[in-house]
Amino acid sequence: YQRRVREHSSIFCCFSLVIICLSISFIQSATITTWRGDPTGQACGSLAGQCDSGAQLCYARMRYCDCPNRLAYETSEESLYKQICNWGNIDGRQVTAADRQRCLSCSRMTCDGPYYPSCPTQCGDVACISANGRQVDVVEADSCPSNHQKNVAKCCMWGGAYCSCVDFETVDVNGAAMDLLGCDGNCEGSITYGSTGSSSTSSWCDDRPPDNTYSCAEQKSWGKCNESWMLSENFCCQTCGRGKRNEKVRKTKKSTLARLLSSILHKRG
């Protein structure tokens, strides 16, 4: 009996370790879209401005966000969804009478109420997006809500690619990342969460000095690398060794977990 308990414990431990390993980095196919022209949400503070200016390469992960949900046509008359259905245009596209009717009679689930949904965002989490034979390192700066009123309204009105953020695994990126991927509109690709293509040249760890007066080398020589005003905006990341340090920690964690898993499997054999 005790032996069976130990074996079951070992199996559970192995299973837990495998889950932990997979949570560090995993790859999946995705439709790549862009929020070019729309402002980045403010969930990640100053990172939004860097995404909008193109100083940072950013992505938003598709999530089902927390809100009261109803079938679109059953939402209250005061709901933001029905207000959007009655707009004259959405993101530059004119809304026709037929579009409006499809929107108001739609049976897809969406958030009810007068506000946009609140979505969790893992600010700064790294990922590597691949498409068209290219790779781009990005950081999470926003969320792409699949039940967001405007996303659902566009899907109900126009279908096709407008449903990509509602029906499919979608990764939304800023305009700068879309340009580097060479995507014209939507494109098919993959994303590796928790990993970058190259830690030494990663966009989330560039070498921006805090101003145009002093270089990153000078800031480092004066011992400023760990000052709060340097860390808050990730200034001089490469010169200060933050990218290599973070990558080393990630690789060490994966190596340690692999050794533990190998040890347990060896003992069970």
MIDOSE-1310 file (N, C-alpha, C; in nm, 2 decimals, decimal comma, always signed):
residues 269
yqrr	+0,08/-0,12/+0,00/+0,00/+0,00/+0,00/+0,09/+0,13/+0,00; +0,19/+0,13/+0,09/+0,28/+0,24/+0,09/+0,35/+0,26/-0,04; +0,39/+0,15/-0,10/+0,45/+0,16/-0,23/+0,36/+0,22/-0,34; +0,23/+0,18/-0,34/+0,14/+0,24/-0,43/+0,12/+0,39/-0,41
vreh	+0,12/+0,43/-0,28/+0,10/+0,57/-0,25/+0,22/+0,65/-0,30; +0,34/+0,59/-0,28/+0,46/+0,66/-0,33/+0,46/+0,67/-0,48; +0,42/+0,56/-0,55/+0,41/+0,56/-0,70/+0,31/+0,67/-0,74; +0,20/+0,67/-0,68/+0,09/+0,77/-0,72/+0,15/+0,91/-0,69
ssif	+0,22/+0,93/-0,58/+0,27/+1,06/-0,55/+0,37/+1,10/-0,66; +0,46/+1,01/-0,70/+0,56/+1,03/-0,80/+0,49/+1,07/-0,94; +0,38/+1,00/-0,97/+0,31/+1,03/-1,09/+0,25/+1,17/-1,09; +0,19/+1,20/-0,97/+0,14/+1,34/-0,96/+0,24/+1,44/-0,97
ccfs	+0,36/+1,42/-0,90/+0,47/+1,51/-0,91/+0,52/+1,53/-1,05; +0,53/+1,42/-1,13/+0,58/+1,43/-1,27/+0,48/+1,51/-1,35; +0,35/+1,48/-1,32/+0,24/+1,55/-1,40/+0,25/+1,70/-1,37; +0,27/+1,74/-1,24/+0,28/+1,88/-1,20/+0,40/+1,94/-1,27
lvii	+0,51/+1,87/-1,27/+0,63/+1,93/-1,33/+0,61/+1,95/-1,48; +0,55/+1,86/-1,55/+0,52/+1,87/-1,69/+0,44/+2,00/-1,72; +0,33/+2,02/-1,63/+0,25/+2,13/-1,65/+0,33/+2,26/-1,63; +0,42/+2,26/-1,52/+0,50/+2,38/-1,50/+0,59/+2,41/-1,62
clsi	+0,65/+2,30/-1,67/+0,74/+2,32/-1,79/+0,67/+2,38/-1,90; +0,54/+2,32/-1,93/+0,47/+2,37/-2,04/+0,43/+2,52/-2,02; +0,41/+2,56/-1,89/+0,36/+2,69/-1,87/+0,47/+2,80/-1,89; +0,60/+2,75/-1,89/+0,71/+2,84/-1,91/+0,71/+2,89/-2,06
sfiq	+0,69/+2,80/-2,15/+0,70/+2,84/-2,29/+0,62/+2,74/-2,37; +0,52/+2,78/-2,45/+0,45/+2,70/-2,54/+0,41/+2,77/-2,67; +0,40/+2,69/-2,78/+0,37/+2,75/-2,91/+0,24/+2,71/-2,96; +0,17/+2,80/-3,03/+0,04/+2,76/-3,09/+0,02/+2,85/-3,21
sati	-0,06/+2,79/-3,31/-0,10/+2,87/-3,43/-0,19/+2,98/-3,39; -0,20/+3,08/-3,47/-0,28/+3,20/-3,44/-0,30/+3,28/-3,56; -0,41/+3,35/-3,57/-0,44/+3,46/-3,67/-0,38/+3,59/-3,61; -0,29/+3,65/-3,69/-0,23/+3,78/-3,65/-0,31/+3,89/-3,70
ttwr	-0,36/+3,98/-3,61/-0,43/+4,10/-3,65/-0,36/+4,22/-3,59; -0,41/+4,34/-3,62/-0,35/+4,46/-3,57/-0,45/+4,56/-3,52; -0,41/+4,63/-3,41/-0,49/+4,74/-3,37/-0,44/+4,88/-3,42; -0,36/+4,87/-3,53/-0,31/+5,00/-3,59/-0,43/+5,10/-3,60
gdpt	-0,40/+5,22/-3,55/-0,50/+5,33/-3,56/-0,58/+5,34/-3,44; -0,59/+5,24/-3,36/-0,66/+5,25/-3,23/-0,56/+5,27/-3,12; -0,59/+5,35/-3,01/-0,49/+5,36/-2,90/-0,48/+5,24/-2,82; -0,37/+5,21/-2,77/-0,35/+5,09/-2,68/-0,42/+5,12/-2,55
gqac	-0,48/+5,02/-2,49/-0,54/+5,03/-2,36/-0,44/+5,08/-2,25; -0,49/+5,13/-2,15/-0,41/+5,19/-2,04/-0,37/+5,09/-1,93; -0,40/+4,97/-1,95/-0,38/+4,87/-1,84/-0,23/+4,86/-1,80; -0,14/+4,89/-1,89/+0,00/+4,87/-1,86/+0,07/+5,01/-1,85
gsla	+0,00/+5,11/-1,82/+0,06/+5,24/-1,80/+0,14/+5,30/-1,91; +0,26/+5,34/-1,89/+0,34/+5,41/-1,99/+0,38/+5,32/-2,11; +0,36/+5,19/-2,09/+0,39/+5,10/-2,20/+0,30/+5,12/-2,32; +0,18/+5,17/-2,30/+0,08/+5,20/-2,40/+0,14/+5,31/-2,50
gqcd	+0,20/+5,41/-2,45/+0,25/+5,52/-2,53/+0,37/+5,46/-2,62; +0,45/+5,37/-2,56/+0,56/+5,32/-2,64/+0,50/+5,23/-2,75; +0,39/+5,16/-2,73/+0,33/+5,08/-2,83/+0,27/+5,17/-2,94; +0,21/+5,27/-2,90/+0,14/+5,36/-3,00/+0,24/+5,43/-3,09
sgaq	+0,36/+5,47/-3,03/+0,46/+5,54/-3,10/+0,55/+5,45/-3,19; +0,54/+5,32/-3,16/+0,62/+5,22/-3,23/+0,76/+5,20/-3,17; +0,78/+5,26/-3,05/+0,91/+5,24/-2,98/+0,92/+5,10/-2,93; +0,81/+5,04/-2,90/+0,80/+4,90/-2,85/+0,71/+4,82/-2,94
lcya	+0,75/+4,69/-2,96/+0,67/+4,60/-3,03/+0,58/+4,52/-2,93; +0,45/+4,53/-2,95/+0,35/+4,49/-2,85/+0,25/+4,40/-2,91; +0,19/+4,32/-2,82/+0,08/+4,23/-2,86/-0,03/+4,23/-2,75; -0,15/+4,19/-2,79/-0,26/+4,17/-2,70/-0,32/+4,03/-2,72
rmry	-0,33/+3,96/-2,62/-0,37/+3,82/-2,63/-0,53/+3,81/-2,62; -0,59/+3,72/-2,70/-0,73/+3,71/-2,70/-0,77/+3,64/-2,56; -0,87/+3,70/-2,50/-0,92/+3,65/-2,37/-1,08/+3,67/-2,37; -1,14/+3,58/-2,29/-1,28/+3,60/-2,26/-1,29/+3,68/-2,13
cdcp	-1,34/+3,80/-2,14/-1,32/+3,89/-2,03/-1,45/+3,89/-1,94; -1,42/+3,93/-1,81/-1,52/+3,93/-1,71/-1,62/+4,04/-1,72; -1,75/+4,00/-1,74/-1,86/+4,10/-1,75/-1,99/+4,02/-1,75; -2,10/+4,09/-1,73/-2,23/+4,02/-1,75/-2,25/+3,99/-1,90
nrla	-2,27/+3,86/-1,94/-2,29/+3,83/-2,08/-2,43/+3,79/-2,11; -2,47/+3,83/-2,23/-2,60/+3,80/-2,29/-2,59/+3,78/-2,44; -2,69/+3,72/-2,49/-2,70/+3,72/-2,64/-2,71/+3,86/-2,68; -2,65/+3,89/-2,79/-2,64/+4,03/-2,83/-2,78/+4,10/-2,85
yets	-2,87/+4,03/-2,91/-3,00/+4,09/-2,93/-3,08/+4,10/-2,80; -3,04/+4,04/-2,70/-3,11/+4,04/-2,57/-3,05/+4,15/-2,47; -2,94/+4,21/-2,51/-2,88/+4,31/-2,43/-2,97/+4,43/-2,40; -2,96/+4,50/-2,29/-3,05/+4,61/-2,26/-3,04/+4,72/-2,36
eesl	-3,15/+4,80/-2,36/-3,15/+4,91/-2,46/-3,04/+5,01/-2,43; -3,00/+5,02/-2,30/-2,89/+5,11/-2,26/-2,75/+5,05/-2,28; -2,74/+4,93/-2,33/-2,61/+4,87/-2,34/-2,52/+4,93/-2,44; -2,39/+4,93/-2,41/-2,30/+4,98/-2,50/-2,30/+4,91/-2,63
ykqi	-2,33/+4,78/-2,63/-2,34/+4,71/-2,76/-2,44/+4,77/-2,85; -2,56/+4,79/-2,80/-2,66/+4,85/-2,89/-2,63/+4,99/-2,93; -2,56/+5,07/-2,85/-2,52/+5,20/-2,89/-2,42/+5,19/-3,01; -2,33/+5,09/-3,00/-2,23/+5,07/-3,11/-2,30/+5,03/-3,24
cnwg	-2,41/+4,95/-3,23/-2,48/+4,91/-3,35/-2,54/+5,03/-3,42; -2,57/+5,13/-3,34/-2,63/+5,25/-3,40/-2,53/+5,36/-3,43; -2,40/+5,33/-3,42/-2,30/+5,43/-3,47/-2,31/+5,45/-3,62; -2,26/+5,57/-3,66/-2,26/+5,59/-3,81/-2,15/+5,52/-3,88
nidg	-2,04/+5,50/-3,81/-1,92/+5,42/-3,86/-1,84/+5,36/-3,74; -1,78/+5,25/-3,77/-1,69/+5,19/-3,67/-1,55/+5,17/-3,73; -1,46/+5,23/-3,66/-1,32/+5,22/-3,71/-1,30/+5,26/-3,86; -1,37/+5,36/-3,90/-1,36/+5,42/-4,03/-1,45/+5,35/-4,14
rqvt	-1,52/+5,25/-4,10/-1,61/+5,18/-4,20/-1,76/+5,23/-4,17; -1,82/+5,27/-4,28/-1,96/+5,32/-4,26/-2,05/+5,20/-4,23; -2,15/+5,23/-4,14/-2,25/+5,13/-4,10/-2,38/+5,16/-4,17; -2,42/+5,06/-4,25/-2,54/+5,08/-4,33/-2,66/+5,03/-4,25
aadr	-2,78/+5,05/-4,30/-2,91/+5,01/-4,24/-2,91/+4,86/-4,22; -2,86/+4,79/-4,33/-2,85/+4,64/-4,32/-2,75/+4,59/-4,22; -2,64/+4,66/-4,21/-2,54/+4,63/-4,11/-2,60/+4,64/-3,97; -2,67/+4,75/-3,95/-2,73/+4,78/-3,82/-2,83/+4,67/-3,78
qrcl	-2,91/+4,63/-3,88/-3,01/+4,53/-3,85/-2,95/+4,39/-3,81; -2,84/+4,36/-3,88/-2,77/+4,23/-3,85/-2,71/+4,24/-3,71; -2,66/+4,36/-3,67/-2,60/+4,38/-3,54/-2,71/+4,37/-3,43; -2,82/+4,43/-3,45/-2,93/+4,43/-3,35/-3,00/+4,30/-3,33
scsr	-2,99/+4,21/-3,43/-3,06/+4,08/-3,43/-2,96/+3,97/-3,41; -2,83/+4,00/-3,38/-2,73/+3,90/-3,37/-2,75/+3,81/-3,24; -2,71/+3,68/-3,26/-2,73/+3,59/-3,14/-2,60/+3,55/-3,08; -2,49/+3,62/-3,11/-2,36/+3,59/-3,04/-2,36/+3,65/-2,90
mtcd	-2,28/+3,59/-2,81/-2,27/+3,64/-2,68/-2,18/+3,76/-2,67; -2,22/+3,86/-2,59/-2,14/+3,98/-2,57/-2,16/+4,04/-2,43; -2,08/+4,13/-2,39/-2,09/+4,20/-2,26/-2,22/+4,29/-2,27; -2,29/+4,28/-2,16/-2,41/+4,37/-2,15/-2,37/+4,48/-2,05
gpyy	-2,44/+4,59/-2,06/-2,41/+4,70/-1,97/-2,35/+4,82/-2,04; -2,32/+4,93/-1,97/-2,28/+5,06/-2,04/-2,13/+5,07/-2,05; -2,05/+4,97/-2,01/-1,90/+4,99/-2,01/-1,84/+4,87/-2,08; -1,72/+4,90/-2,13/-1,63/+4,79/-2,19/-1,59/+4,70/-2,08
pscp	-1,56/+4,57/-2,11/-1,52/+4,47/-2,01/-1,38/+4,50/-1,95; -1,36/+4,45/-1,83/-1,23/+4,46/-1,77/-1,16/+4,33/-1,79; -1,04/+4,34/-1,85/-0,96/+4,22/-1,89/-0,83/+4,21/-1,82; -0,79/+4,09/-1,77/-0,65/+4,08/-1,71/-0,55/+4,09/-1,82
tqcg	-0,44/+4,16/-1,79/-0,33/+4,18/-1,88/-0,20/+4,15/-1,81; -0,12/+4,06/-1,86/+0,01/+4,03/-1,80/+0,12/+4,12/-1,86; +0,12/+4,25/-1,81/+0,20/+4,35/-1,87/+0,35/+4,31/-1,88; +0,41/+4,32/-2,00/+0,55/+4,29/-2,01/+0,58/+4,15/-2,04
dvac	+0,49/+4,06/-2,04/+0,52/+3,92/-2,07/+0,57/+3,91/-2,21; +0,67/+3,83/-2,23/+0,73/+3,82/-2,36/+0,68/+3,71/-2,44; +0,68/+3,72/-2,58/+0,64/+3,62/-2,67/+0,71/+3,64/-2,80; +0,72/+3,54/-2,88/+0,78/+3,55/-3,01/+0,67/+3,51/-3,12
isan	+0,65/+3,60/-3,21/+0,55/+3,57/-3,32/+0,62/+3,54/-3,45; +0,57/+3,44/-3,52/+0,63/+3,40/-3,65/+0,52/+3,41/-3,75; +0,56/+3,47/-3,87/+0,47/+3,47/-3,98/+0,55/+3,51/-4,10; +0,51/+3,46/-4,22/+0,58/+3,50/-4,34/+0,73/+3,47/-4,34
grqv	+0,77/+3,37/-4,26/+0,91/+3,34/-4,25/+0,99/+3,44/-4,17; +0,92/+3,52/-4,09/+0,98/+3,62/-4,01/+0,95/+3,60/-3,86; +1,03/+3,65/-3,77/+1,01/+3,64/-3,63/+1,02/+3,78/-3,56; +0,93/+3,81/-3,47/+0,93/+3,93/-3,40/+0,90/+3,91/-3,26
dvve	+0,99/+3,96/-3,17/+0,97/+3,95/-3,03/+0,88/+4,07/-2,98; +0,78/+4,03/-2,90/+0,69/+4,13/-2,86/+0,66/+4,12/-2,71; +0,60/+4,23/-2,65/+0,56/+4,22/-2,51/+0,41/+4,25/-2,49; +0,35/+4,18/-2,40/+0,21/+4,20/-2,38/+0,18/+4,33/-2,32
adsc	+0,09/+4,41/-2,39/+0,05/+4,54/-2,34/-0,10/+4,57/-2,33; -0,18/+4,47/-2,38/-0,32/+4,49/-2,38/-0,39/+4,35/-2,39; -0,52/+4,35/-2,39/-0,60/+4,23/-2,41/-0,69/+4,25/-2,53; -0,72/+4,14/-2,60/-0,81/+4,14/-2,71/-0,94/+4,06/-2,67
psnh	-1,04/+4,13/-2,61/-1,15/+4,06/-2,55/-1,24/+4,00/-2,66; -1,27/+3,87/-2,65/-1,35/+3,80/-2,75/-1,50/+3,84/-2,73; -1,54/+3,88/-2,62/-1,67/+3,92/-2,59/-1,69/+4,07/-2,58; -1,59/+4,15/-2,63/-1,59/+4,30/-2,63/-1,70/+4,34/-2,72
qknv	-1,78/+4,44/-2,68/-1,90/+4,49/-2,75/-1,86/+4,53/-2,90; -1,75/+4,60/-2,92/-1,72/+4,65/-3,05/-1,67/+4,53/-3,14; -1,60/+4,44/-3,08/-1,55/+4,32/-3,16/-1,67/+4,24/-3,20; -1,77/+4,21/-3,11/-1,88/+4,13/-3,15/-1,97/+4,21/-3,25
akcc	-1,99/+4,34/-3,23/-2,07/+4,42/-3,33/-2,01/+4,41/-3,47; -1,88/+4,42/-3,48/-1,82/+4,42/-3,61/-1,83/+4,28/-3,68; -1,82/+4,18/-3,59/-1,84/+4,04/-3,64/-1,98/+4,02/-3,69; -2,08/+4,06/-3,61/-2,22/+4,04/-3,65/-2,25/+4,12/-3,77
mwgg	-2,19/+4,24/-3,79/-2,23/+4,32/-3,91/-2,16/+4,27/-4,04; -2,03/+4,23/-4,03/-1,95/+4,21/-4,15/-1,89/+4,07/-4,16; -1,89/+3,99/-4,05/-1,84/+3,85/-4,06/-1,70/+3,84/-4,11; -1,66/+3,72/-4,16/-1,53/+3,70/-4,22/-1,42/+3,73/-4,12
aycs	-1,32/+3,81/-4,17/-1,20/+3,85/-4,09/-1,24/+3,93/-3,96; -1,36/+3,99/-3,97/-1,40/+4,07/-3,85/-1,44/+3,98/-3,73; -1,45/+3,85/-3,75/-1,48/+3,76/-3,65/-1,36/+3,69/-3,59; -1,24/+3,73/-3,64/-1,12/+3,66/-3,60/-1,09/+3,68/-3,45
cvdf	-1,12/+3,79/-3,39/-1,10/+3,81/-3,25/-1,21/+3,76/-3,16; -1,32/+3,70/-3,23/-1,43/+3,65/-3,16/-1,43/+3,50/-3,16; -1,40/+3,44/-3,28/-1,42/+3,30/-3,30/-1,29/+3,22/-3,30; -1,17/+3,28/-3,32/-1,05/+3,21/-3,34/-0,94/+3,25/-3,24
etvd	-0,84/+3,17/-3,23/-0,72/+3,21/-3,15/-0,65/+3,32/-3,22; -0,66/+3,44/-3,17/-0,61/+3,56/-3,23/-0,50/+3,63/-3,15; -0,40/+3,68/-3,21/-0,31/+3,77/-3,15/-0,31/+3,90/-3,22; -0,34/+4,01/-3,14/-0,35/+4,14/-3,20/-0,21/+4,21/-3,17
vnga	-0,15/+4,28/-3,27/-0,02/+4,34/-3,25/-0,04/+4,49/-3,29; +0,06/+4,57/-3,24/+0,06/+4,71/-3,29/+0,11/+4,72/-3,43; +0,10/+4,84/-3,49/+0,14/+4,86/-3,63/+0,28/+4,83/-3,66; +0,37/+4,87/-3,56/+0,51/+4,85/-3,59/+0,55/+4,70/-3,60
amdl	+0,49/+4,61/-3,51/+0,51/+4,47/-3,52/+0,45/+4,41/-3,65; +0,33/+4,46/-3,69/+0,27/+4,41/-3,81/+0,36/+4,44/-3,93; +0,42/+4,56/-3,94/+0,50/+4,60/-4,05/+0,62/+4,50/-4,06; +0,68/+4,47/-3,94/+0,80/+4,38/-3,94/+0,77/+4,24/-3,98
lgcd	+0,64/+4,20/-3,95/+0,60/+4,07/-3,99/+0,56/+4,06/-4,14; +0,55/+4,18/-4,20/+0,51/+4,18/-4,34/+0,37/+4,14/-4,37; +0,28/+4,16/-4,27/+0,14/+4,12/-4,29/+0,06/+4,24/-4,35; -0,02/+4,21/-4,45/-0,11/+4,31/-4,51/-0,25/+4,27/-4,46
gnce	-0,30/+4,33/-4,36/-0,43/+4,29/-4,30/-0,40/+4,17/-4,21; -0,49/+4,07/-4,20/-0,47/+3,96/-4,12/-0,37/+3,86/-4,19; -0,30/+3,78/-4,11/-0,22/+3,67/-4,17/-0,21/+3,56/-4,07; -0,18/+3,44/-4,12/-0,17/+3,32/-4,03/-0,02/+3,30/-3,99
gsit	-0,01/+3,27/-3,86/+0,13/+3,25/-3,81/+0,12/+3,17/-3,68; +0,22/+3,19/-3,59/+0,22/+3,12/-3,46/+0,28/+3,21/-3,36; +0,25/+3,18/-3,24/+0,31/+3,26/-3,13/+0,36/+3,16/-3,02; +0,48/+3,19/-2,97/+0,54/+3,12/-2,86/+0,54/+3,21/-2,74
ygst	+0,45/+3,17/-2,64/+0,43/+3,25/-2,52/+0,55/+3,22/-2,42; +0,60/+3,32/-2,36/+0,70/+3,30/-2,26/+0,84/+3,28/-2,31; +0,86/+3,31/-2,44/+0,99/+3,29/-2,51/+1,01/+3,40/-2,61; +1,14/+3,43/-2,64/+1,17/+3,52/-2,74/+1,27/+3,45/-2,84
gsss	+1,27/+3,51/-2,96/+1,36/+3,45/-3,06/+1,50/+3,48/-3,03; +1,54/+3,59/-2,98/+1,68/+3,62/-2,95/+1,68/+3,72/-2,83; +1,73/+3,68/-2,72/+1,74/+3,77/-2,60/+1,83/+3,89/-2,62; +1,93/+3,87/-2,70/+2,03/+3,98/-2,72/+1,98/+4,09/-2,80
tssw	+1,88/+4,07/-2,90/+1,83/+4,17/-2,98/+1,68/+4,19/-2,96; +1,63/+4,13/-2,86/+1,48/+4,14/-2,83/+1,43/+4,28/-2,82; +1,31/+4,31/-2,88/+1,26/+4,45/-2,88/+1,22/+4,49/-2,74; +1,19/+4,39/-2,65/+1,16/+4,43/-2,51/+1,28/+4,47/-2,43
cddr	+1,40/+4,45/-2,49/+1,52/+4,48/-2,42/+1,61/+4,56/-2,51; +1,57/+4,68/-2,55/+1,65/+4,76/-2,64/+1,75/+4,84/-2,56; +1,81/+4,94/-2,62/+1,91/+5,01/-2,54/+1,88/+5,16/-2,55; +1,76/+5,20/-2,51/+1,72/+5,34/-2,51/+1,78/+5,41/-2,39
ppdn	+1,85/+5,52/-2,41/+1,90/+5,60/-2,29/+1,78/+5,69/-2,24; +1,78/+5,73/-2,12/+1,67/+5,81/-2,07/+1,66/+5,95/-2,13; +1,77/+6,00/-2,19/+1,77/+6,13/-2,27/+1,87/+6,13/-2,37; +1,88/+6,24/-2,45/+1,98/+6,25/-2,55/+2,11/+6,31/-2,51
tysc	+2,12/+6,33/-2,38/+2,24/+6,40/-2,33/+2,35/+6,30/-2,29; +2,31/+6,19/-2,22/+2,41/+6,09/-2,17/+2,38/+5,96/-2,23; +2,48/+5,88/-2,26/+2,47/+5,75/-2,32/+2,44/+5,64/-2,21; +2,40/+5,52/-2,26/+2,38/+5,41/-2,17/+2,51/+5,37/-2,10
aeqk	+2,62/+5,38/-2,17/+2,75/+5,34/-2,12/+2,78/+5,43/-2,00; +2,75/+5,56/-2,02/+2,78/+5,66/-1,91/+2,69/+5,63/-1,79; +2,56/+5,61/-1,82/+2,47/+5,58/-1,71/+2,52/+5,46/-1,63; +2,57/+5,35/-1,70/+2,62/+5,23/-1,63/+2,74/+5,26/-1,55
swgk	+2,83/+5,35/-1,61/+2,96/+5,38/-1,53/+2,93/+5,46/-1,41; +2,82/+5,53/-1,40/+2,78/+5,61/-1,29/+2,70/+5,53/-1,19; +2,68/+5,40/-1,22/+2,60/+5,31/-1,13/+2,45/+5,34/-1,12; +2,40/+5,38/-1,23/+2,25/+5,42/-1,24/+2,16/+5,31/-1,29
cnes	+2,22/+5,20/-1,32/+2,13/+5,09/-1,38/+2,01/+5,05/-1,30; +2,02/+5,05/-1,17/+1,91/+5,00/-1,09/+1,83/+5,11/-1,02; +1,85/+5,23/-1,07/+1,77/+5,34/-1,02/+1,63/+5,32/-1,06; +1,53/+5,36/-0,98/+1,39/+5,34/-1,01/+1,35/+5,40/-1,14
wmls	+1,40/+5,52/-1,17/+1,37/+5,59/-1,29/+1,42/+5,52/-1,42; +1,53/+5,44/-1,40/+1,58/+5,37/-1,51/+1,50/+5,24/-1,53; +1,46/+5,18/-1,42/+1,39/+5,05/-1,43/+1,24/+5,07/-1,48; +1,18/+5,18/-1,44/+1,04/+5,20/-1,47/+1,01/+5,20/-1,62
enfc	+1,11/+5,25/-1,70/+1,09/+5,26/-1,84/+1,19/+5,16/-1,91; +1,26/+5,08/-1,83/+1,35/+4,98/-1,89/+1,46/+5,04/-1,98; +1,51/+5,16/-1,93/+1,61/+5,23/-2,01/+1,74/+5,14/-2,00; +1,82/+5,15/-2,11/+1,95/+5,09/-2,12/+1,95/+4,94/-2,08
cqtc	+1,85/+4,87/-2,12/+1,83/+4,73/-2,08/+1,95/+4,64/-2,12; +2,00/+4,65/-2,24/+2,11/+4,56/-2,28/+2,24/+4,60/-2,21; +2,27/+4,73/-2,21/+2,39/+4,78/-2,14/+2,40/+4,74/-2,00; +2,28/+4,74/-1,93/+2,27/+4,71/-1,79/+2,25/+4,56/-1,77
grgk	+2,25/+4,48/-1,87/+2,25/+4,34/-1,86/+2,12/+4,27/-1,82; +2,00/+4,35/-1,83/+1,88/+4,29/-1,78/+1,83/+4,18/-1,87; +1,84/+4,20/-2,00/+1,79/+4,10/-2,09/+1,86/+3,96/-2,07; +2,00/+3,97/-2,06/+2,07/+3,84/-2,05/+2,04/+3,78/-1,91
rnek	+2,02/+3,87/-1,81/+1,99/+3,82/-1,67/+1,86/+3,75/-1,67; +1,76/+3,81/-1,74/+1,62/+3,75/-1,74/+1,62/+3,62/-1,82; +1,70/+3,62/-1,93/+1,70/+3,50/-2,01/+1,78/+3,39/-1,94; +1,88/+3,42/-1,86/+1,95/+3,32/-1,78/+1,86/+3,26/-1,68
vrkt	+1,78/+3,35/-1,61/+1,69/+3,29/-1,51/+1,59/+3,20/-1,57; +1,54/+3,23/-1,69/+1,44/+3,15/-1,76/+1,50/+3,02/-1,79; +1,62/+3,02/-1,85/+1,69/+2,89/-1,89/+1,72/+2,81/-1,77; +1,76/+2,87/-1,66/+1,80/+2,80/-1,54/+1,68/+2,73/-1,48
kkst	+1,56/+2,80/-1,48/+1,44/+2,73/-1,44/+1,40/+2,61/-1,52; +1,41/+2,62/-1,65/+1,38/+2,51/-1,74/+1,47/+2,40/-1,72; +1,60/+2,43/-1,70/+1,71/+2,33/-1,68/+1,68/+2,25/-1,55; +1,65/+2,33/-1,45/+1,63/+2,27/-1,31/+1,51/+2,17/-1,32
larl	+1,40/+2,22/-1,38/+1,28/+2,14/-1,39/+1,30/+2,01/-1,47; +1,38/+2,02/-1,58/+1,41/+1,91/-1,66/+1,49/+1,80/-1,58; +1,59/+1,85/-1,50/+1,67/+1,76/-1,42/+1,58/+1,69/-1,32; +1,49/+1,76/-1,25/+1,40/+1,71/-1,15/+1,31/+1,60/-1,21
lssi	+1,26/+1,63/-1,33/+1,17/+1,54/-1,40/+1,24/+1,41/-1,44; +1,37/+1,43/-1,49/+1,45/+1,31/-1,53/+1,48/+1,23/-1,41; +1,51/+1,29/-1,30/+1,55/+1,22/-1,17/+1,43/+1,13/-1,12; +1,31/+1,19/-1,13/+1,19/+1,12/-1,08/+1,16/+1,00/-1,17
lhkr	+1,17/+1,02/-1,30/+1,14/+0,91/-1,40/+1,25/+0,80/-1,38; +1,37/+0,84/-1,35/+1,48/+0,74/-1,33/+1,45/+0,66/-1,21; +1,41/+0,72/-1,10/+1,38/+0,65/-0,98/+1,26/+0,55/-1,00; +1,16/+0,60/-1,07/+1,05/+0,51/-1,09/+1,08/+0,39/-1,17
g	+1,18/+0,41/-1,27/+1,22/+0,30/-1,36/+1,30/+0,20/-1,28
